[in-house]
Amino acid sequence: MLNGQYLLTEAVHSIKNKLLDNLLQDSKDVDYLNMRNPKADEIFNVEMPKTLLSSWNQNRYFTENFGFLEPVSVMLGERYVVKQASKTVQNVPAYGYVVPFLPCLKQLLGMPEVKMYVNSMQDCESDDGFYRDFGDGEYVRNQEMLKLAESIKILAFYDDIEVVNPIGVRVKKNKLSLFFWTLLNLPPRYRSRLNSIQLLAVAKTNDCKEFGVEKLLQDFITGLKDLYAGITVEELDRTFRGGLVAFLGDTLASNLVGGFKEGVGFARKFCRTCEVTCDTSSNIVLNEQCIQ
């Protein structure tokens, strides 16, 4: 972890350079505004408070003042590992990390800009027969609670990322599985922005394949059940209800989350929603032709 004083000094130094550059463009007194001027250095000389020097104090400060949610470790399972040096077998646990879903959702709903869109949300179903948003889909139209404008609608998605050189020897060993969610009550133009996407869970891909994702997503599943029954946001003195609209992912990710065989390249029945086979799939064009 980088020293807090170093981070603060670098941030102030960056602000100082930008400010002086703008002032120098409009001022002829270059000597006074020069960055090497001692007076200018005195203005930007900031020291980190002693109460924030340690990482523990920083985390406590962030939690109390910025609503920091600390990730929670979840043990996915245990595996036996042979230690070559000591010639012994050890039981090594595998962990994933989860950001509590409901506390994160309540913080998001308490933000003024999010609260504005949630309160002003209109009926998400189009009245002219065109498909414009998720509210025009058959699933939402058939759900009495989700089709209400004031209901909280969650979109979750999952994908894997490689954190090392893709052509190196450690490929797949350090691959990570990431789960995210976003609030569909926001306008479409804001949903895909980075600050609108919330981290749900992270774990090594090999651990997810070996032990499954049930334990990793247990907090999310429990939170969705509570959200369907109704949750109260104390800051707003209001109760919200909602649910999951969709869980997005590619074929491999969707199969893993659904508990199916992940790779379907050589499977006879490769579809997880119908009974079509690899011999007859080339003759099927429309969804209505699928064998249920």
KAHUFEN-V944807 format. One record per helix or strand. SS is the DSSP state (2 for helix, 1 for strand). FROM is the first residue (numbers start at 0). LEN is the number of residues. If there is no record, write none. Layout:
ss:from:len
SS:FROM:LEN
SS:FROM:LEN
This chain:
ss:from:len
2:3:23
2:29:4
2:37:6
2:49:3
2:54:12
1:71:12
1:87:11
2:100:10
2:111:8
2:133:3
2:137:4
1:151:10
1:175:8
2:187:4
2:193:3
1:196:8
2:204:7
2:217:12
1:230:3
1:237:3
1:241:7
2:250:8
2:280:3
2:286:3
